Amino acid sequence: MSFAADFIKATQKELPLSSVMLISSRRAVVWSDSMDNEAGTAGESVLSCANCGKPASLQCPKCLELKLPREDASFCTQDCFKASWASHKKVHLRAKLATAAPSEQVQDGWLYCLKKGQARTSELPYFDWSGTLRPHRISTMRSVPITIERPDWANDGIPKVEPSSDLQNIVEIKTPEQIERMRETCRIAREVLDAAARVIRPGITTDEIDKVVHDATIAAGGYPSPLNYHFFPKSCCTSVNEVICHGIPDSRKLEDGDIVNVDVTVYYKGVHGDLNETYFVGQVDDVSQKLVRCTYECLDKAISIVKPGVRFREVGEVINRHASMSGFSVVKSYCGHGIGELFHCAPNIPHYGRNKAVGMMKAGQTFTIEPMINAGVWRDRLWPDGWTAVTADGKRSAQFEHTLLVTETGVEVLTARLPSSPNVFPWLDS
């Protein structure tokens, strides 16, 4: 886990195009020439503005499309329509829900996430979405047995030790005892991620994937580190298509042709183990296949240079070179991080070139490398939930991550694939 329209186009038959008056790119009011005909004469029926009560001759086009009563959809001026938009748009949502199939109705306890997990809403938040993906409702937070050892944010969502720790500025050299605990925890994290990989298929929801991660972690005696970390509401991150990282598992079903990253971190015996992989859902297009493979290779090439004496900044140079040669870009907003008894600490390890990361690798250090590679531009945007980072242009993104230990002679991949890991990456066969 990284550190860090309601405008309706009028038709010639129904509403003259010249009669549409835009307020903004997402709102419009329409003069309807048929209003008088439908209501009879002006003396028989006078429509009032839904905002101020004055005589109204303008109408919300979305209400016309949904065939809602004109009495609640009429306005005297564009300014009145604009002023009432925040409350008026709820009429559209209620109408859609009232006519939705049972499977589309709001499920009990399933709501949209807001404010980094600290708030919920029954309405899809308004946002200038960069791609085709939309957030779906999320289930309530999963429970953890009281017998499981927990990090200090588990109960109230607020890390206590981590933010002010000296290890935010000093790269810790782990003791042999700490390293052994990390090996054990990282092995569990790998097995949990493998369990998630086995269930990925078209039709499964990311919430169901989260349940697999949660249950497998608990069964191993661990705590899912993301759960309630700074109020994150789920036990893992699931990032689909244009989501770069920190996607929140929800009720959306994976579709044939999607790609999905599952990011797992386990807390066990007082330390964290962190890894992620990006998977194909059914038959995926050639560009997505190339993107995922390139991202895997970026991480592989970065790991190959890890050893004592190498500067942290060199990791980004290796990744950037390979991604650029493949025609892709490297995300700059999120980086690898130190890990151990703290979830996130020094060092910060950028994945892009010409970065200014300080420090040098030494034996006994543990950290993650987790490049996020985009098919388009490197820039990102944040969804209204405060967590989900997406590509600015809506094109796809992929990511892979390992937790690493610097040894005297090189590197040990603590979260390495096991002989039992599912065979989901075609290039590994060759």
C-alpha positions in Angstrom: 0.0 0.0 0.0 1.6 3.2 -1.1 2.5 6.0 1.3 1.3 8.4 0.6 -24.9 15.0 -16.5 -27.8 16.2 -16.2 -27.8 18.1 -19.5 -30.2 16.7 -22.0 -29.6 17.2 -25.7 -32.9 18.4 -27.2 -34.2 16.9 -30.4 -35.9 18.7 -33.3 -39.0 16.6 -32.6 -39.4 17.3 -28.9 -37.5 20.4 -27.9 -35.9 22.9 -30.4 -32.2 22.9 -29.9 -32.2 26.7 -29.9 -34.5 26.7 -26.8 -31.8 25.0 -24.6 -30.1 27.5 -22.3 -27.1 26.2 -20.5 -26.2 27.2 -17.0 -23.0 25.1 -16.9 -21.7 22.0 -18.5 -23.7 19.9 -16.1 -26.9 21.9 -15.7 -29.5 23.3 -18.1 -33.0 24.7 -18.2 -35.3 24.5 -21.2 -38.2 26.6 -22.5 -40.8 24.0 -23.5 -43.1 25.3 -26.3 -45.4 22.4 -25.4 -46.0 23.4 -21.9 -49.0 25.6 -22.6 -50.5 23.0 -24.8 -50.2 20.3 -22.1 -51.6 22.5 -19.4 -54.3 24.1 -21.4 -54.5 27.9 -21.5 -52.4 30.0 -19.2 -55.6 30.9 -17.4 -56.4 27.3 -16.6 -53.0 26.4 -15.2 -50.1 28.5 -14.1 -46.9 26.8 -13.1 -44.9 28.3 -10.2 -41.2 28.3 -9.7 -40.1 25.4 -7.5 -37.6 27.8 -5.8 -39.3 31.1 -5.3 -43.0 30.6 -6.2 -43.1 33.1 -9.1 -44.7 32.3 -12.4 -42.5 29.8 -14.2 -41.9 29.2 -17.9 -38.6 27.2 -17.8 -38.3 23.5 -17.0 -35.6 21.1 -15.9 -34.8 18.9 -18.9 -33.8 15.9 -16.7 -37.3 16.0 -15.2 -38.8 16.0 -18.7 -36.7 12.9 -19.6 -37.8 11.1 -16.4 -41.4 12.2 -17.0 -41.7 13.8 -13.6 -44.5 16.2 -12.5 -44.0 19.6 -14.0 -45.0 21.3 -10.8 -41.7 20.4 -9.1 -39.6 20.9 -12.2 -40.5 24.5 -13.2 -38.4 27.6 -12.7 -38.7 31.3 -13.4 -35.1 32.0 -14.2 -31.8 30.2 -14.7 -30.6 31.7 -11.4 -33.4 30.1 -9.5 -32.7 26.8 -11.1 -29.0 27.1 -10.2 -29.8 28.1 -6.6 -32.1 25.1 -6.1 -29.9 22.5 -7.9 -28.4 21.0 -4.7 -31.8 20.0 -3.5 -33.6 19.6 -6.8 -31.2 16.9 -8.2 -32.3 14.6 -5.4 -35.6 14.3 -7.2 -33.9 12.6 -10.1 -32.1 10.1 -7.9 -35.4 9.2 -6.1 -37.1 8.7 -9.4 -34.4 6.4 -10.7 -34.4 4.4 -7.5 -38.2 4.1 -7.5 -38.1 2.5 -11.0 -34.9 0.4 -10.5 -35.0 -3.3 -10.5 -34.8 -5.0 -7.1 -31.1 -5.8 -7.6 -30.4 -2.1 -8.2 -32.1 -0.9 -5.1 -30.0 0.4 -2.2 -29.0 -2.5 0.0 -29.3 -2.1 3.7 -26.0 -0.7 5.1 -24.5 -0.2 1.6 -23.5 3.4 1.0 -21.0 5.5 -0.9 -17.8 6.5 0.9 -16.8 10.1 1.6 -14.2 12.1 3.5 -11.5 9.3 3.6 -13.9 6.9 5.1 -15.3 9.2 7.8 -18.7 9.8 6.1 -21.2 7.9 4.0 -24.0 9.0 1.6 -26.8 7.2 -0.3 -26.2 9.3 -3.4 -23.4 9.0 -5.9 -21.2 12.0 -5.3 -20.9 14.5 -8.1 -17.4 14.5 -9.7 -15.8 15.2 -13.1 -14.9 11.6 -13.6 -11.8 11.1 -15.7 -12.7 7.6 -17.0 -15.6 5.3 -17.3 -15.3 3.7 -13.8 -17.6 4.9 -11.0 -17.6 4.2 -7.3 -20.3 1.8 -6.0 -21.7 1.4 -2.6 -19.6 -0.2 0.1 -20.6 -2.6 2.9 -20.1 -1.9 6.6 -16.7 -2.4 8.1 -15.8 -6.0 8.8 -15.1 -7.1 12.4 -12.0 -8.6 13.9 -12.0 -11.0 16.8 -10.7 -9.6 20.0 -8.1 -12.3 20.2 -6.2 -10.8 17.2 -3.4 -8.4 18.0 -4.2 -5.0 16.5 -2.3 -1.9 15.4 -3.0 1.2 17.4 -5.4 2.6 14.8 -7.7 -0.3 14.8 -10.3 1.1 17.2 -10.4 4.8 16.3 -8.8 5.1 12.9 -5.9 7.3 14.2 -2.3 6.0 14.2 -0.6 7.1 17.4 3.0 6.0 17.2 3.7 6.2 13.5 3.4 10.0 12.7 5.8 11.2 15.4 8.2 8.3 15.3 11.9 8.9 14.8 11.8 6.3 12.1 10.1 8.8 9.8 13.5 10.4 9.5 15.9 7.6 10.2 16.0 4.3 8.3 15.9 1.5 10.8 18.3 -1.4 10.7 16.3 -4.4 11.7 17.5 -6.9 14.3 17.7 -10.6 13.4 14.6 -11.1 15.7 12.6 -8.4 13.8 13.7 -9.8 10.5 12.4 -13.3 11.4 9.1 -11.8 12.4 8.9 -10.0 9.1 9.6 -13.1 7.2 6.8 -14.9 8.9 4.3 -12.0 8.4 5.3 -11.5 4.8 4.7 -15.2 4.1 1.2 -14.8 5.5 0.6 -11.7 3.4 1.7 -13.6 0.3 -0.6 -16.5 1.0 -3.5 -14.0 1.6 -2.9 -12.3 -1.7 -2.7 -15.7 -3.5 -6.1 -16.5 -2.0 -7.6 -13.3 -3.5 -6.0 -14.0 -6.8 -7.7 -17.4 -7.0 -11.2 -15.9 -6.9 -10.8 -13.2 -9.4 -13.1 -13.7 -12.4 -15.8 -11.8 -14.2 -18.9 -11.3 -12.0 -17.2 -11.2 -8.6 -17.4 -7.9 -6.7 -14.4 -6.3 -5.2 -16.2 -6.4 -1.9 -16.2 -10.2 -2.2 -12.5 -10.1 -2.8 -12.1 -8.0 0.3 -14.0 -10.6 2.3 -11.6 -13.3 1.1 -8.6 -11.1 2.1 -10.2 -10.3 5.5 -11.1 -13.9 6.3 -7.8 -15.4 5.2 -5.9 -12.8 7.3 -7.9 -13.5 10.4 -7.6 -17.3 9.9 -3.8 -16.9 9.9 -4.0 -14.9 13.2 -3.2 -11.5 11.6 -4.9 -8.2 11.3 -5.5 -6.6 7.9 -3.4 -3.4 8.2 -5.4 -1.1 5.9 -8.6 -1.7 8.0 -9.4 1.7 9.7 -5.9 3.0 8.9 -6.7 6.8 8.8 -10.3 5.6 8.5 -9.8 3.4 5.4 -13.0 1.3 5.5 -11.8 -2.0 4.1 -9.2 -4.8 4.6 -7.4 -4.4 1.3 -7.3 -2.0 -1.7 -8.8 -3.1 -5.0 -7.8 -0.8 -7.9 -9.7 -1.4 -11.2 -8.7 -0.1 -14.6 -7.9 3.6 -14.3 -7.5 3.5 -10.5 -3.9 3.9 -9.7 -4.0 2.9 -6.0 -6.1 2.9 -2.8 -9.3 1.8 -4.5 -12.0 0.9 -2.0 -13.6 -2.5 -2.4 -17.3 -2.1 -3.3 -20.4 -3.7 -4.9 -19.2 -3.3 -8.5 -18.8 -6.6 -10.3 -15.6 -7.1 -12.2 -16.2 -7.3 -16.0 -14.5 -9.3 -18.7 -11.6 -7.2 -19.9 -10.9 -5.4 -16.6 -7.6 -5.3 -14.8 -7.6 -5.2 -11.0 -4.8 -4.6 -8.5 -5.2 -6.2 -5.1 -3.0 -4.6 -2.4 -2.7 -6.6 0.8 -0.9 -5.7 4.1 -0.9 -8.0 7.1 0.0 -7.1 10.7 1.2 -10.1 12.7 3.5 -10.4 15.7 3.9 -6.7 15.8 5.2 -6.1 12.2 3.6 -5.5 8.8 4.1 -7.3 5.4 3.0 -5.5 2.3 2.6 -6.6 -1.4 0.3 -6.2 -4.4 -0.3 -7.6 -7.9 -2.4 -6.6 -10.9 -4.5 -9.3 -12.4 -6.4 -9.9 -15.7 -10.1 -10.4 -15.5 -11.1 -12.7 -18.4 -9.9 -11.7 -21.8 -7.9 -8.4 -21.7 -6.9 -6.2 -24.6 -3.3 -6.1 -25.9 -2.5 -2.6 -24.5 -3.6 -3.7 -21.0 -1.5 -6.9 -21.2 1.5 -4.9 -22.3 1.0 -2.4 -19.4 0.7 -5.1 -16.7 3.7 -7.0 -18.0 5.8 -3.8 -18.2 4.8 -2.9 -14.6 5.9 -6.3 -13.4 9.2 -6.0 -15.2 9.7 -2.5 -13.8 9.5 -3.9 -10.3 11.7 -6.9 -11.2 14.4 -4.7 -12.7 14.3 -2.3 -9.6 14.7 -5.3 -7.2 17.7 -6.5 -9.2 19.8 -3.4 -8.2 19.0 -3.6 -4.5 22.1 -4.2 -2.4 24.2 -2.3 0.2 25.7 0.9 -1.2 23.0 1.7 -3.8 21.3 5.0 -3.5 17.5 5.0 -3.1 17.1 7.5 -5.9 18.5 4.9 -8.4 15.4 2.8 -8.0 13.4 5.5 -9.9 15.9 5.8 -12.6 15.7 2.1 -13.4 11.9 2.0 -13.4 11.5 5.2 -15.4 13.9 4.0 -18.1 12.0 0.8 -18.7 8.5 2.3 -18.5 9.5 5.1 -20.9 11.0 2.7 -23.4 7.6 0.8 -23.4 5.7 4.0 -24.0 4.2 4.3 -20.5 4.5 6.9 -17.7 5.4 6.6 -14.0 3.2 8.0 -11.3 5.0 10.6 -9.1 2.5 11.2 -6.3 3.0 7.9 -4.5 6.2 6.1 -3.5 7.6 3.0 -1.8 8.3 3.2 1.9 10.0 1.7 4.9 8.1 -0.9 6.7 8.4 -3.0 9.9 6.8 -2.3 13.2 5.4 0.8 11.5 3.2 0.5 8.4 4.9 3.5 6.7 8.2 5.1 7.6 11.6 6.1 6.1 12.9 5.7 3.5 10.6 7.2 0.9 11.4 5.6 -2.5 10.1 7.4 -5.6 9.6 5.4 -8.7 10.3 8.2 -11.3 13.5 9.4 -12.7 15.5 12.5 -11.5 14.0 12.2 -8.1 15.7 13.7 -5.0 15.5 10.8 -2.6 18.2 10.8 0.0 20.1 7.9 1.6 21.8 4.7 0.7 20.8 1.1 1.1 22.3 -0.8 4.0 22.0 -4.4 5.2 19.1 -4.9 7.6 16.8 -2.3 6.0 13.3 -3.3 5.0 11.2 -1.3 2.5 8.7 -1.7 -0.3 9.1 -0.9 -4.0 5.7 -0.5 -5.7 5.8 1.2 -9.1 2.5 2.5 -10.5 2.7 2.7 -14.3 0.1 4.5 -16.5 -0.9 3.9 -20.1 -1.3 7.6 -20.6 -0.1 10.7 -18.6 1.4 10.2 -15.1 -0.8 12.7 -13.4 -3.5 11.6 -10.9 -6.7 12.8 -9.4 -8.5 11.9 -6.2 -12.1 10.8 -6.1 -14.6 12.3 -3.6 -14.0 9.3 -1.2 -10.6 10.9 -0.4 -8.7 7.6 -1.1 -9.1 6.5 -4.7 -6.4 7.9 -6.9 -7.2 7.7 -10.6 -5.4 8.6 -13.8 -6.0 12.2 -14.9 -6.8 11.1 -18.5 -8.9 8.0 -17.6 -6.4 5.6 -19.1 -5.4 2.4 -17.3 -2.8 2.0 -14.6 -1.1 -1.1 -13.2 1.0 -1.7 -10.1 3.2 -4.4 -8.4 4.7 -4.4 -5.0 7.1 -6.4 -2.8 8.5 -6.0 0.7 12.3 -6.3 0.5 15.1 -7.0 2.9 18.6 -5.7 2.1 21.1 -8.4 2.9 24.9 -8.3 3.1 25.2 -9.5 -0.5 22.0 -8.3 -2.2 18.3 -8.6 -1.5 15.7 -11.0 -0.1 12.2 -10.6 -1.4 10.2 -11.3 1.7 6.9 -11.4 -0.2 8.1 -13.5 -3.1 5.8 -15.8 -5.0 5.6 -19.4 -3.6 5.5 -22.7 -5.5 1.8 -22.8 -4.6 1.1 -19.3 -5.9 -1.5 -19.3 -8.7 -0.2 -19.3 -12.2 -1.8 -16.1 -13.5 1.0 -14.3 -15.4 1.6 -15.9 -18.8 5.1 -14.5 -19.2 6.4 -16.4 -16.2 5.8 -19.6 -18.1 8.5 -18.6 -20.5 
